[in-house]
Amino acid sequence: MMERRLWREGSLGIAGKVWQTNWFYLLLICCLAAVGYVALYAAAGGSPEPYAQKQLIRFFIGLVLMVALAMTDIRIIAKWSWWLYGLGIVLLLVVARYGHVGKGAQRWIAIGGFQLQPSELMKIFLVLALAHWFHRASYERVGKLLFLVPPALAVLLPVGLILKEPNLGTAVITGTIGAAIFLAAGVRWWKFVLVILALGAALPIAYHHLHDYQRQRIITFLHPERDPLGTGYNIIQSKIALGSGGMLGRGFLNGSQGNLDFLPEKQTDFIFDLIAEQFGLVGSLSVLALLLLIVLGGMLIALRCRHQFGRLVALGISVDLFLYVFVNIAMVMGAIPVGGVPLPLISYGGSVLITAMLAFGILMSVHVHRDVEFPERNSWPPE
């Protein structure tokens, strides 16, 4: 009883926190990073440079950050939620003004030798801010329209700034994460129906305001064979790579599409094709099963948490991970337009990897501090 009381007060100490750590979940994360290392090694034709070695170094840096966050009291993270959200907005504004332009988009900030993509961090900061807004609000207050205006604006502001970069895929994921937290917090389903109907009515207008390359992606998605050597090239080669692996694959480093450089962006957006070609359906399903276990693990952390803040944070991070996996796999299969969404811990990229490790660290903190006591609900926001 004394240990349980100390734990709820957050006074058990580092040894108790280490004991409470979900080591199986940590093992799953390390396994996913190992899959990423092997895939990036293959993407370079059997060499750790230039992708795998850098990714491994970033992973270990992220691992240190993840453990540090896991040991941090979740109530401290909650206290800084809106400050982090504000930092994310500032970074997005800096990108709009001084950001590095690459492949027709302005999404990165150069910090030393590292290219930071603030839109990735913004998704996690948004999850924290929304969880902080809703976690002490009663069901009755969540049902009031005026109460929902501030968090709705908190979602629309970063979505608008990300769209301006332009980065349609990340903007849609950010908005969907916000909607998931609204729903989990108790917002009535009919309000979502109204929003969906409004968005459906606005689609023709939105299509008119898309950039030329975005409209071209939609046309290519519908008719990739119209320009097989131009705009349709990526998705056609992606489907060929997916199918060529068969049941067991062509063998490690033996895929023709990847080795002969027919497969575009094989180290980032289309890395799942490389896995499918070399390890076949069995290897692909194994990687998907590992990703699914990590998503379900995050959901389980949400279900086992005793406080609303942790539940909403774990849910938001799990939804973010699921959307990354779903969009990337659907994209390489040609089920949705190509949107430039990578696979977490597998695709090459510093911002995505570090952001994923920070998110996993927060998930771990929720798990470790799942029984701590927050202030009474209904005390925030003030009437």
C-alpha positions in Angstrom: 0.0 0.0 0.0 2.8 2.4 0.9 4.5 1.7 -2.5 1.3 2.3 -4.4 0.7 5.6 -2.5 4.2 6.8 -3.2 3.8 5.8 -6.9 0.6 7.8 -7.3 2.4 10.8 -5.7 5.3 10.3 -8.2 7.8 9.7 -5.4 8.9 6.1 -6.1 12.2 7.1 -7.6 14.3 6.1 -10.7 14.5 2.4 -9.7 10.7 2.1 -9.5 10.4 3.8 -12.9 12.9 1.5 -14.5 10.9 -1.5 -13.0 7.7 -0.1 -14.5 9.2 0.4 -18.0 7.5 -1.6 -20.8 10.6 -3.5 -21.9 8.7 -5.6 -24.4 7.5 -2.4 -26.2 11.1 -1.2 -26.2 12.2 -4.5 -27.8 9.6 -4.0 -30.5 10.9 -0.5 -31.3 14.5 -1.8 -31.5 13.4 -4.6 -33.8 11.7 -2.0 -36.1 14.9 0.0 -36.1 16.8 -3.1 -37.1 14.5 -3.7 -40.0 15.1 -0.1 -41.1 18.9 -0.6 -40.9 18.7 -3.7 -43.1 16.4 -2.0 -45.6 18.6 1.0 -45.8 21.7 -1.2 -46.1 20.0 -2.8 -49.1 18.9 0.5 -50.5 22.6 1.5 -50.8 23.4 -1.7 -52.7 24.9 -3.5 -49.7 26.7 -0.7 -47.9 26.1 1.1 -44.6 26.8 4.4 -46.3 25.2 6.8 -47.0 21.9 5.8 -45.3 22.1 3.0 -42.8 25.1 4.2 -40.7 23.6 7.7 -40.3 20.2 6.3 -39.4 21.8 4.1 -36.8 23.5 7.0 -35.1 20.3 9.0 -35.1 18.4 6.0 -33.6 20.8 5.8 -30.7 20.5 9.6 -30.1 16.7 9.1 -30.2 17.0 6.2 -27.8 18.7 8.4 -25.2 16.0 11.0 -25.7 13.3 8.3 -25.4 14.6 6.9 -22.1 14.9 10.4 -20.7 11.3 11.2 -21.6 10.2 7.8 -20.2 11.7 8.7 -16.8 10.1 12.2 -16.8 6.9 12.5 -14.8 4.0 12.8 -17.3 2.6 15.7 -15.2 5.7 17.7 -16.0 5.1 17.0 -19.7 1.5 18.0 -19.3 2.5 21.3 -17.7 4.7 22.2 -20.7 2.1 21.1 -23.3 0.9 24.5 -24.5 4.4 25.9 -24.4 5.6 23.2 -26.7 2.6 23.8 -29.0 3.6 27.5 -29.1 7.2 26.5 -30.0 5.8 24.3 -32.8 3.8 27.2 -34.2 6.9 29.5 -34.1 9.0 26.9 -35.9 6.3 26.6 -38.6 6.4 30.3 -39.0 10.2 30.3 -39.3 9.9 27.6 -42.0 7.4 29.8 -43.9 9.9 32.7 -43.8 13.4 31.2 -43.8 12.8 27.5 -44.6 15.0 25.4 -46.9 13.3 24.7 -50.2 13.6 21.2 -51.6 11.7 19.3 -54.3 9.3 22.2 -54.7 8.4 22.5 -51.0 9.6 24.7 -48.1 9.5 22.3 -45.1 12.9 22.3 -43.4 15.0 24.4 -41.2 18.8 24.0 -41.5 20.3 23.6 -38.0 24.0 22.9 -38.3 24.2 19.8 -40.5 20.7 18.7 -39.6 17.5 19.4 -41.6 14.7 19.8 -39.1 11.1 19.4 -40.4 8.9 21.2 -37.8 5.7 19.8 -39.1 6.7 16.4 -37.7 7.2 17.8 -34.2 4.0 19.8 -34.5 1.9 16.7 -34.6 3.2 15.5 -31.3 2.9 19.0 -29.7 -0.7 19.2 -30.9 -1.5 15.9 -29.3 -0.1 17.2 -26.0 -2.0 20.5 -26.2 -5.3 18.9 -27.0 -4.9 16.3 -24.3 -4.2 19.0 -21.8 -7.3 20.9 -22.9 -9.6 18.0 -22.6 -8.3 15.9 -19.8 -10.0 17.8 -16.9 -13.1 18.8 -18.8 -16.4 17.1 -17.9 -18.6 15.3 -20.4 -21.1 18.2 -20.2 -18.5 20.8 -21.0 -17.2 18.8 -24.0 -20.7 19.0 -25.4 -20.7 22.8 -25.5 -19.8 24.3 -28.8 -18.0 27.3 -27.4 -15.8 25.0 -25.4 -14.6 23.4 -28.6 -13.7 26.6 -30.4 -10.2 27.0 -28.9 -9.0 23.4 -29.6 -10.5 23.5 -33.1 -8.5 26.7 -33.8 -5.5 24.9 -32.3 -5.9 22.2 -34.9 -6.6 24.5 -37.9 -3.7 26.8 -37.3 -0.9 24.2 -37.8 -2.9 22.5 -40.5 -3.0 25.8 -42.4 0.7 26.5 -41.9 1.6 23.0 -43.1 -0.6 23.3 -46.2 1.2 26.5 -47.0 4.6 24.7 -47.2 3.0 22.8 -49.1 2.7 19.4 -47.5 -0.8 18.0 -48.1 -0.1 14.5 -46.7 1.2 15.8 -43.3 -1.6 18.4 -43.1 -4.3 15.7 -43.6 -2.6 13.4 -41.0 -2.4 16.3 -38.5 -6.1 17.2 -38.9 -7.0 13.5 -38.6 -5.1 13.2 -35.3 -6.9 16.2 -34.0 -10.3 14.7 -35.0 -9.4 11.4 -33.3 -8.6 13.2 -30.0 -11.8 15.2 -30.2 -13.8 12.0 -30.7 -12.0 10.2 -27.8 -12.6 13.2 -25.5 -16.3 12.8 -25.9 -17.3 15.2 -28.7 -20.7 14.1 -30.1 -20.6 12.1 -33.3 -23.1 14.2 -35.2 -20.7 17.2 -35.1 -18.2 15.1 -37.0 -20.9 14.3 -39.5 -21.5 18.0 -40.1 -17.8 18.7 -40.5 -17.5 15.8 -43.0 -20.4 17.0 -45.0 -19.0 20.6 -45.0 -15.6 19.2 -46.2 -17.3 17.2 -48.9 -19.1 20.3 -50.2 -15.8 22.2 -50.2 -13.8 19.5 -52.2 -14.4 21.2 -55.6 -13.2 24.5 -54.2 -10.2 22.8 -52.5 -9.3 21.0 -55.7 -9.2 24.4 -57.5 -6.7 25.7 -55.0 -4.3 22.7 -55.1 -0.9 23.2 -56.5 -0.3 22.0 -60.1 1.9 19.0 -58.8 -0.9 18.0 -56.4 -3.5 18.0 -59.1 -1.1 16.0 -61.2 -0.7 13.4 -58.5 -4.5 12.9 -58.4 -4.7 12.5 -62.2 -1.7 10.1 -62.1 -3.4 8.1 -59.3 -6.5 7.6 -61.5 -4.6 7.0 -64.8 -0.9 6.1 -64.1 -0.6 4.4 -67.5 -1.2 7.8 -69.4 2.4 8.8 -68.7 4.4 5.7 -67.8 7.8 7.4 -68.3 6.8 10.6 -66.6 4.3 11.3 -63.8 3.1 7.7 -63.7 6.6 6.2 -63.6 6.9 6.1 -59.7 3.7 4.2 -59.0 4.2 1.8 -62.0 7.7 0.9 -60.8 6.4 0.6 -57.2 3.7 -2.0 -58.3 6.3 -3.9 -60.3 8.6 -4.1 -57.3 5.7 -5.2 -55.0 4.7 -8.0 -57.3 8.2 -9.2 -58.3 9.1 -10.5 -54.8 6.5 -13.3 -54.9 6.0 -15.3 -51.8 9.5 -15.5 -50.4 11.3 -12.7 -52.3 14.3 -12.6 -54.6 16.8 -12.7 -51.8 18.7 -10.1 -49.8 20.4 -7.6 -52.2 19.0 -9.4 -55.2 16.0 -7.3 -56.2 16.1 -6.1 -59.8 14.0 -2.9 -59.4 16.0 -1.7 -56.5 19.5 -2.7 -57.6 19.0 -1.3 -61.1 17.6 2.0 -59.7 14.2 1.6 -61.4 12.6 2.1 -58.0 12.3 5.8 -57.1 13.1 7.1 -53.6 13.8 3.6 -52.5 15.4 4.8 -49.2 12.5 7.0 -48.2 8.9 6.9 -49.5 9.1 3.6 -51.4 11.3 1.6 -49.0 8.5 -0.9 -48.4 8.8 -1.9 -52.1 12.4 -2.7 -51.5 11.5 -5.0 -48.6 8.7 -6.7 -50.6 10.9 -7.3 -53.6 13.8 -8.9 -51.6 11.8 -10.7 -48.9 8.5 -11.3 -50.6 5.0 -11.5 -49.2 6.2 -13.3 -46.0 8.8 -10.6 -45.2 6.3 -7.8 -46.0 3.6 -9.2 -43.8 6.2 -9.8 -41.0 7.1 -6.1 -41.1 3.5 -5.1 -41.1 2.8 -7.4 -38.1 5.7 -5.7 -36.2 4.2 -2.2 -37.0 0.8 -3.4 -36.0 2.1 -4.7 -32.7 3.6 -1.3 -32.0 0.4 0.5 -32.8 -1.7 -1.9 -30.7 0.9 -1.6 -27.9 0.3 2.2 -27.9 -3.5 1.6 -27.8 -3.0 -0.8 -24.9 -1.0 1.8 -23.0 -3.9 4.2 -23.5 -6.5 1.7 -22.2 -4.4 0.9 -19.1 -3.8 4.5 -18.1 -5.8 5.8 -15.2 -5.8 9.5 -16.1 -7.4 11.1 -19.1 -4.4 13.1 -20.2 -2.3 9.9 -20.6 -5.1 8.1 -22.4 -5.6 10.9 -24.9 -1.8 11.3 -25.5 -1.3 7.6 -26.0 -4.2 7.5 -28.4 -3.1 10.5 -30.4 0.5 9.1 -30.8 -0.9 5.7 -31.8 -3.2 7.2 -34.4 -0.3 9.2 -35.8 1.8 6.0 -36.1 -1.1 4.1 -37.7 -1.8 6.9 -40.2 1.9 6.9 -41.3 1.8 3.1 -41.9 -1.6 3.1 -43.6 -0.8 6.1 -45.9 2.6 4.8 -46.9 1.5 1.3 -47.6 -1.6 2.5 -49.5 0.5 4.9 -51.5 3.1 2.3 -52.7 0.2 0.0 -53.6 -1.4 2.7 -55.7 -4.6 2.8 -53.5 -4.2 6.5 -52.8 -2.2 9.3 -54.5 1.5 9.5 -53.8 2.0 11.9 -50.8 5.5 11.6 -49.6 4.8 9.9 -46.3 7.6 7.7 -44.9 7.6 4.6 -42.7 8.6 5.4 -39.1 12.0 4.1 -38.1 12.4 2.3 -41.5 12.5 5.2 -44.1 15.6 7.3 -44.2 15.2 10.7 -42.5 16.4 12.4 -39.4 13.3 14.5 -38.5 10.9 11.5 -38.8 13.1 9.2 -36.8 13.8 11.6 -34.0 10.2 12.7 -33.8 9.1 9.0 -33.6 11.6 8.4 -30.8 10.3 11.4 -28.9 6.7 10.1 -29.4 7.7 6.7 -28.1 9.4 8.3 -25.1 6.2 10.1 -24.3 4.2 6.9 -24.7 6.7 5.2 -22.3 6.2 8.0 -19.8 2.4 7.5 -20.0 2.9 3.8 -19.3 5.4 4.3 -16.4 3.3 7.0 -14.8 -0.1 5.4 -15.6 -1.3 5.5 -12.0 -0.2 9.0 -11.0 -2.9 11.3 -9.7 -3.7 14.4 -11.7 -5.7 17.4 -10.2 -9.5 16.9 -10.1 -11.3 17.1 -13.4 -13.7 19.9 -14.2 -11.2 22.5 -12.9 -9.9 23.3 -16.3 -10.6 25.3 -18.4 -12.2 27.8 -16.1 -15.9 28.5 -16.5 
